[in-house]
Amino acid sequence: MAKSRRCLWCILSMIVPGAIAIAVVFIVKKKMDNTKLSEGSVDDNLFFKGLSFEISDIDLEVLFVVVAGKLVDDVISWRGDSGLKDGSVADLDLSKGMYDAGDNLKFGFPMAFTATVLSWAILEYGNHMEHVNHLEYAKGSLRWITDFLINAHPSENVLYIQVGDPEEDHKCWQKPENMTEKRPLKRVNKSLPGSDVAAETAAAMASASLVFKKADSTYSSTLLKHAKQLFTFANKHKGSYTESLPELAEYYNSTGYGDELIWGASWLYHATGDKSYLEYLTGEDAETYADVEGPTWFSWDNKLAGAQVLLSRLSMLGGASGISGLKDYKKGAEDLMCALLPDSPSATSSRTERGLIWISEWDSLQHPVGSAFLAALYSDYMRTSNSDKLSCGDESYDHSDLRNFAKSQAKYVLGDNPMEISYLVGYGKKYPKFVHHRGASIPADAKTGCSDGFKWLTSKKPNPNVAMGAMVGGPFKNESFIDSRNNSMQTEPTTYNSALLVGLLSSLVTNSDVVKSLRAK
């Protein structure tokens, strides 16, 4: 869970078998025996640490992690059903969804962002996922989230945004299967507005509607109906959800709702082609919400950089080319790309000595992985549109420079760093063993209550259960990392980081053009 300083509490709580899954994480799996690379099928980015990988044998393996609800054909011995009565106090079924990080709480704001990013990854790189036989599983994971979001929106101007009481939850260290505390709900409505969380949920619904458009048109239409209603609610009844509900600001504090309104309108235009959303993006609202100084950093709290890249797609690949208002978004995206490139005249200094983008000590890997995902997308937009150069001051760069930057961030995460540690649990010879995660830290056969489970938090032994596929918070600015379960700043994984990593690693599976229109998927 992210406190205002990014204290993120639970990522993966249960791994789901088969197609019912929730957070998806691509794990690059080292081949011990066969290291032959399929000629022409995989980009050279997979030569991490001098190793080669066989993509045809699913080296980019998807690990599906579900955190709540009724599991089917569970193959993970240390996970089971949990949260089955969530929402019952309001006669709703909120049993699905996910716990955000290492505890047993469901926060709608980061959960919706997880769904939006996962949808974007599927829409842009579904063919790459299909190449490793995991596209349908990714869609199943997304649907587990959107099922929750649909049920959390029982009427046009009401959205349930939290399940569980953080204060009570944090008095316990227990597996979600053993929860006994009450599960109260929080919601936004006309008198307690939450434009940020409502518009982000609209973005999640709209983007997911594109994912399911061909396979399940009825479900897609349902998602789009909710998306439109939620955006109208967010735009008509303006206000930040953490101002309406200040007790929630300690966790996922929103620094503003303008970026979510731009983000939501961007996805609704892609999903519908309705020019009213385009007018919103290029009119007075854009002047209010999108006019910022310098590049911003893509995260669960700030979506403007993502919207700039997504709207650049329209300018570069068609669909709304020639509209003057979109040029500002493309300029914003270009400014970000120039800031990311290490040799650019306007390169950001916010990076470690070894080149990792570094913005925040809490959950430090969110920003470099998110930035790399956007760079990979923009690189592919450039290549597909035959855009020759990116101008940064007096220097110019091509799409391969952005791709190389994206690779560098992925390599760092997977072990090419001063600590020589993979920050992706389960990958490589050295990875975090004391992950700040309740389910992973408590033995599967342990019978613990609320408070007596803290002995597992403070235990000096490594986690008895390996949270395969969890990307932990990451290094400090000096590139050090302390593998301690009590060091939640660095060892706690999150669901939304998993979604960003899906996007990044799936973009690097192979070189291929992206589709011209997301509605054509």
Secondary structure by P-SEA (a helix, b strand, c coil): ccccccccccccccccccccccbbbbbbcccccccccccccccccccccccccccccccbbbbbbbcccccccccccccccccccccccccccccccccccccccccaaaaaaaaaaaaaaaaacaaaaaaaccaaaaaaaaaaaaaaaaaacccccccccccccaaaaaaccccccccccbbbbbbcccccccaaaaaaaaaaaaaaaaaaccccaaaaaaaaaaaaaaaaaaaacccccccccccccccccccccaaaaaaaaaaaaaacccaaaaaaacccccccccccccccccccccaaaaaaaaaaaaaacccccccccaaaaaaaaaaaaaaaccccccccccccccccccccccccaaaaaaaaaaaaaaaaaaaaacccccccccccccaaaaaaaaaaaaaaaacccccccccccccccccccccccccccccccccccccccccccccccccccccccccccccccccccccccccccccbbbaaaaaaaaaaaaaacbbbbcccccccc
